[in-house]
Amino acid sequence: SVHRYIIQKRLVMAKQMLSQGTPSSEVYQHCGFGDYSNFYRAFKSEYQISPKDYVARLKESAYREDVVPRRIREQMEK
C-alpha cells in the first residue's frame, strides 16, 4: 500500500541518518514520525532490531574493522 511504502522510505532515511551518527531524537522528527514510540515500533517491526541496538551493532562492526587488519578480514571471509 501507499502508506507502507511511505513508512519504508522514512525508515530507509532513518537508517542512513543513524549510521551517520544522528541521534534518534532528531532522526524520528526529521523522518516524519509523530513521536519516538511510533518510530521505534516501525523500525523494530521492519528490521527486527531497535534503533539503539542498530547503532550499537554499527559501532561494533566499525570497531572490528579497525582492529582486524584488512588482509586478515579478507582471509577470514574466504
Phi and psi in degrees as GROMACS dihedral restraints (atoms count N, CA, C in turn):
[ dihedral_restraints ]
;  ai    aj    ak    al  type     phi  dphi    fc
    3     4     5     6     1   -64.2    20    10
    4     5     6     7     1   -42.2    20    10
    6     7     8     9     1   -59.3    20    10
    7     8     9    10     1   -45.5    20    10
    9    10    11    12     1   -62.5    20    10
   10    11    12    13     1   -41.7    20    10
   12    13    14    15     1   -60.1    20    10
   13    14    15    16     1   -45.1    20    10
   15    16    17    18     1   -62.6    20    10
   16    17    18    19     1   -44.5    20    10
   18    19    20    21     1   -61.0    20    10
   19    20    21    22     1   -43.9    20    10
   21    22    23    24     1   -62.6    20    10
   22    23    24    25     1   -41.4    20    10
   24    25    26    27     1   -63.2    20    10
   25    26    27    28     1   -41.4    20    10
   27    28    29    30     1   -63.3    20    10
   28    29    30    31     1   -39.6    20    10
   30    31    32    33     1   -70.0    20    10
   31    32    33    34     1   -35.6    20    10
   33    34    35    36     1   -62.8    20    10
   34    35    36    37     1   -43.8    20    10
   36    37    38    39     1   -63.1    20    10
   37    38    39    40     1   -39.6    20    10
   39    40    41    42     1   -63.0    20    10
   40    41    42    43     1   -43.3    20    10
   42    43    44    45     1   -60.9    20    10
   43    44    45    46     1   -42.2    20    10
   45    46    47    48     1   -62.7    20    10
   46    47    48    49     1   -43.9    20    10
   48    49    50    51     1   -66.4    20    10
   49    50    51    52     1   -41.4    20    10
   51    52    53    54     1   -62.8    20    10
   52    53    54    55     1   -39.9    20    10
   54    55    56    57     1   -69.8    20    10
   55    56    57    58     1   -19.5    20    10
   57    58    59    60     1   -90.2    20    10
   58    59    60    61     1     0.1    20    10
   60    61    62    63     1    95.6    20    10
   61    62    63    64     1     7.7    20    10
   63    64    65    66     1   -72.0    20    10
   64    65    66    67     1   132.4    20    10
   66    67    68    69     1   -64.2    20    10
   67    68    69    70     1   146.8    20    10
   69    70    71    72     1   -55.7    20    10
   70    71    72    73     1   -34.3    20    10
   72    73    74    75     1   -64.0    20    10
   73    74    75    76     1   -26.5    20    10
   75    76    77    78     1   -89.4    20    10
   76    77    78    79     1   -34.9    20    10
   78    79    80    81     1   -60.7    20    10
   79    80    81    82     1   -50.3    20    10
   81    82    83    84     1   -63.2    20    10
   82    83    84    85     1   -35.4    20    10
   84    85    86    87     1   -70.5    20    10
   85    86    87    88     1   -43.7    20    10
   87    88    89    90     1   -66.7    20    10
   88    89    90    91     1   -30.4    20    10
   90    91    92    93     1   -90.4    20    10
   91    92    93    94     1     4.2    20    10
   93    94    95    96     1    90.8    20    10
   94    95    96    97     1    16.0    20    10
   96    97    98    99     1   -88.9    20    10
   97    98    99   100     1   140.5    20    10
   99   100   101   102     1   -66.4    20    10
  100   101   102   103     1   -36.8    20    10
  102   103   104   105     1  -153.4    20    10
  103   104   105   106     1   171.1    20    10
  105   106   107   108     1   -65.4    20    10
  106   107   108   109     1   -36.6    20    10
  108   109   110   111     1   -64.5    20    10
  109   110   111   112     1   -38.1    20    10
  111   112   113   114     1   -65.4    20    10
  112   113   114   115     1   -42.6    20    10
  114   115   116   117     1   -61.1    20    10
  115   116   117   118     1   -47.4    20    10
  117   118   119   120     1   -59.0    20    10
  118   119   120   121     1   -48.9    20    10
  120   121   122   123     1   -61.9    20    10
  121   122   123   124     1   -43.2    20    10
  123   124   125   126     1   -65.9    20    10
  124   125   126   127     1   -43.8    20    10
  126   127   128   129     1   -62.6    20    10
  127   128   129   130     1   -49.0    20    10
  129   130   131   132     1   -64.3    20    10
  130   131   132   133     1   -39.0    20    10
  132   133   134   135     1   -65.2    20    10
  133   134   135   136     1   -40.5    20    10
  135   136   137   138     1   -76.4    20    10
  136   137   138   139     1   -42.2    20    10
  138   139   140   141     1  -111.7    20    10
  139   140   141   142     1    -0.7    20    10
  141   142   143   144     1    56.6    20    10
  142   143   144   145     1    30.3    20    10
  144   145   146   147     1  -153.5    20    10
  145   146   147   148     1   145.5    20    10
  147   148   149   150     1   -76.1    20    10
  148   149   150   151     1   158.0    20    10
  150   151   152   153     1   -57.3    20    10
  151   152   153   154     1   -39.9    20    10
  153   154   155   156     1   -63.5    20    10
  154   155   156   157     1   -45.4    20    10
  156   157   158   159     1   -67.3    20    10
  157   158   159   160     1   -33.9    20    10
  159   160   161   162     1   -61.5    20    10
  160   161   162   163     1   -45.4    20    10
  162   163   164   165     1   -64.1    20    10
  163   164   165   166     1   -40.9    20    10
  165   166   167   168     1   -62.3    20    10
  166   167   168   169     1   -41.5    20    10
  168   169   170   171     1   -66.3    20    10
  169   170   171   172     1   -37.4    20    10
  171   172   173   174     1   -61.4    20    10
  172   173   174   175     1   -45.4    20    10
  174   175   176   177     1   -64.8    20    10
  175   176   177   178     1   -39.5    20    10
  177   178   179   180     1   -64.1    20    10
  178   179   180   181     1   -44.2    20    10
  180   181   182   183     1   -68.6    20    10
  181   182   183   184     1   -35.3    20    10
  183   184   185   186     1   -66.1    20    10
  184   185   186   187     1   -38.6    20    10
  186   187   188   189     1   -64.1    20    10
  187   188   189   190     1   -45.0    20    10
  189   190   191   192     1   -61.2    20    10
  190   191   192   193     1   -39.5    20    10
  192   193   194   195     1   -66.2    20    10
  193   194   195   196     1   -33.4    20    10
  195   196   197   198     1   -72.7    20    10
  196   197   198   199     1   -35.8    20    10
  198   199   200   201     1   -79.6    20    10
  199   200   201   202     1   -43.2    20    10
  201   202   203   204     1   -90.3    20    10
  202   203   204   205     1   120.1    20    10
  204   205   206   207     1   -58.5    20    10
  205   206   207   208     1   149.9    20    10
  207   208   209   210     1   -56.7    20    10
  208   209   210   211     1   -42.2    20    10
  210   211   212   213     1   -59.7    20    10
  211   212   213   214     1   -42.5    20    10
  213   214   215   216     1   -70.4    20    10
  214   215   216   217     1   -39.7    20    10
  216   217   218   219     1   -59.5    20    10
  217   218   219   220     1   -42.8    20    10
  219   220   221   222     1   -63.1    20    10
  220   221   222   223     1   -38.6    20    10
  222   223   224   225     1   -68.2    20    10
  223   224   225   226     1   -37.1    20    10
  225   226   227   228     1   -67.3    20    10
  226   227   228   229     1   -31.0    20    10
  228   229   230   231     1   -76.0    20    10
  229   230   231   232     1   -17.8    20    10
